Amino acid sequence: MKKTLLISILALSLLFTGCTGESAGENEMSLLAINVRKADALLLRCGTSAYLIDTGTKKSADDMLAVLRGEGITRLNGVILTHTHADHVGGLKALLESGIEIENIYTSKYYVLKKEDGKHPVDKAIKKKDYEVTYLAAGDTLPLDGGKLTVVGPLEKNEEAENCNSLVLLAEGGGGSILLTGDMEFPEEASLLDAGLIPHADVLKIANHGESDATSDALVAAVSPSLAVISTNTVDEPDTPDPRVMRLLSGAGIPVLITQDSEKGILVTLRDGEVITEIK
């Protein structure tokens, strides 16, 4: 078992060598962190590819869909659900009924269900619709026009904390990279850091809405981003973003943008290796 895990980790490490599929300047990559209050809904675009990473809550679904339509989104290559919590999967049913074409649905291979019926929330949202779900694990890659999208973690199932079963994704394109961390907490951080799998990235989507149980000094040092983005709302969750997290980022000289400070969301564009931001 240990030998198999070691081989898998070595193989995954090789995936991080060499960044984008095309030279800088031939395309750009953008991430729109949609303001869905204390929830996640991230629109990732590169070349002709478009993915929605998490879908916010059921209550914020109308806001999410309005932003997607305003961005001209009529088709998504995939919807990626990082884990099973309602503030990440709650808007999926509305999205599936919106008329936006969705080619694929992805979620984490590892999950813990707390509900008595034992049904995965993604399966509930799909019901009898003609969709298949692909369960992702570390080392998997998804097609990204002009770039690369790699699953970094999790490496194993966490029975105690569903947040630590969150998909962690590295998106490379536009001459740079973005690390997307779902709601990863310290235990998942530690497993990926110990395995040497946390890469440098130009932009870091802060995990778990900036809660105190995530974003360690070691993680920030390993990623060494030039920008951090937090999806949260202090009205819904008064202790976010946590003062320790904000002090850590400030002390490292990393600017922070928070979705609650926008009407529609925070747009980050990587173009020729430059990080360009816009509050929409």
N, C-alpha and C positions, 0 to 999 in steps of 0.2 A: 504493500500500500504506500509506504513512504517513498519507494523508488518511483512508483507511478506518479505521485504528486510532484516529486522533484522534476521529472521529465516534463510534466505539464507546465510547471513554473518556468523552466528553461525555454520551452517552446513559446510561451506567452511573452517572455522577455524579448525574444527575437522579433515579435510583432511590432515592437516600439522602435526598431531601427529603421531609419528612412521614414520621412514624414508623408507629404502629400504625393498623390499620384501624378500631379502635374507641377510644373515650376510655378513659383509665385508670380502673380500678375495675370495668369491665364484664367483665374477664377477667384471668387471670394467666398467666404463662409460667414454666415451670420447666426446669431442666437437671439431670439426675442423671448425674454422672460416676461410672460404675460402677467399682468396684475390680476390675480385670482385670490386676493387677500392672503390669508395664511394657508397657502397651498402651492402646489407646483403645476405649471403648464408651460413647457418650453418648446418653442418652435425653432428647429434647427434646419437651416437651408445651406446647400452647397451645390453649385452647378444647377442641374435640373432636379436634384433630390430635395425632398422635404419630409421631415419627421416631426411628430409631436411627441415629446417626452413628458408623460403624465398629463392628466386631464382636469386637474383641479377638483373641486367639490361639486356635488349635485347642485348646490345653490349658486355656484359661480359659473355654471355651464353656459348660461346665456351670454355673460360677459366674454368668456373664452371664445365662443362661436362668433360673436360680433367682431372681435379682433382678428380672428382667422379670415373671416369674409372681407374685412377691411384691408387685409394684406393680400387679397386676391387668391386665397387658397381654395382650390376646388378639388385637389387631389393630394393625398399624402402617401408616400412610399410605405410608411409604417407609423403605427402608434406604439410607443414603447412605455409600458407601465413598470416603473422601477420596483414597486412592491405593492402590497394589498391594501394599504391604509386608504380610508375614504377621501382624504385630501389629495390623493394622487390618482385614484381611479373613479372618483365619484361622478365625473363628467363624461365618462365613456359612453354610457347609454345614449345620452343626448347627442353626442358626436356621431354615433353610429346611425342615428335617425335624422341627421342634419342634411343629408344629401351630398356631403363631401365624400368623394371616393377614397376608400381606404384599401390599400393593397395588402397589407400585412398587419398582424397584431402580435406583439412580443411582450414577454414578461419574464421575471426571474425564475430560474429552475428551482430555486430554494424559497420556500415560504412556509409560514405557520398560520393556520386558520384558527381563529378564536371562536367563531360563531358555532352554535350548536349544530346547524345543518351541514357544516363541513364543506360548503360549496365555495369555490374560488370566486371572488367578486367579478373577475373578468368573464368567467363562464356565465354568471348571472346576467351580466350586461348583454352578452351575445345571445343568450337563449337559443332560439331556433334559427338565428340568422346564419347566412352562409359564410362563416369565418372560421379559420383554424388558428389556433394559438401556437406560437413557437416559443419554447422555453429556453432562455439563454443562460449560458454559463461562461465563466472566465475563459478567454481565448477565442470566443466566437467573434466573427466580424459581420458587419452588415454593409451592403453596397451603398456607397456615397460618391456621387458623381464629382470627379475632380478632387477627391479627398479620401479619407479613411475613417471608419467608425469601428472601434474595437471595444469589446467588453473586458474590463479590467477585473471586475469582481462581482459578487463575492466568490471566495474560494471554497466555502463550505456552508452548510446550513446552521443557522443559529436558532436554537429551540426557544431561547428566552426572550429575544428581542427581534421582532419582525423588521424593525428599521435596519438591522444589521444583515438582512437578506436583500437589501437594496442593490439594484444594478448600479455599478459604477462604470461610466463610459468615457472613453477618450475620443474626441472628435478632432481630426486633423484636416486642415484645408486653409486656403487663403494665405499660405505661408506661415501659419501658426497653429495653435491647438487650444482646445477647451476641455477641461476636466469636469464632468457632470457627476455629482456624488449622491443623488437621491437624498435619503434620510440617514445615510451611513453614520453610525455612532462610533465611539472609541474602539470597541472590540473589533469591528470590521476594519477600521483604519489600521489598527495594530497588525492584523493578519496580513494586510496588503503591504504595509511598510516592512514587516519582518521578511516578507518574500521578495522585497526589492521591486515591487510592481507599481509603486506610485511614481508616475513620471513627472517631469517638468511640464507645465502648461502655461500659456500666456494668460488664460482666464480660468478662474476657479469659481464654479457654482458652489457656494457654501452649503454644506450638508445640514439637513434637519432644521431649515429655516433660521439658522443662527443660534440654535439652542445651546445650552451650556454643556451638553453631553456629547458634543462633536467638535471637530476642528481643533486638533492638537497643535502645539508648537512644532512637533516633528512633521506633521502633515504639511503645514504651511511652508516649512523650510524645504521639504522635498519638492513640492510643486513650484514654489518660488514664482507666483504669478505676478503679472503687472496690473491686474484688476481682479476684484472679487465682486460677485453678484449674489444678493440674498433675496429669496422669495418669501416675504412674510408681511404681516400686518399687526401692529402692536395693539390694535383694538381687539382683535381676535385672540391674540397671544401676547399679553403684556410683557412677558419676560424675553421676548425676541425683538431684535437680535440681542443676545446676551452681552453685557458690558465686557466680560473677559474676551470674548471673540472680537469685539470691536477694538479693544486695546491691543490685542495681538496683531491684528491687521494694521492698525495705525502705527504701532511700534516697528513693524516691518516695512513701513512706507508704502503700503498697498491701498490704493483708493477703493472705496466700497460704494456700490450702487444698490439701492433697495427698491423693490417693486412698489412698495406702498407710496413712494415719492413720485410716482408716475400716474397718469390717467389710464393709459393702455398697457404700458410695460416698458422694460429697459431693453433697448436694442444694442447689441454688441456686434460689430462687423470686423472681421479679419481680412485685410486686403494688403497684399505685398508685405506681409509680416507686421503691418501696422494695426494697432487696436483702436478702433473708432467707436465712440459711444454716442447714443442719442436717447433722451428721455422722451417717450412718446405720450 
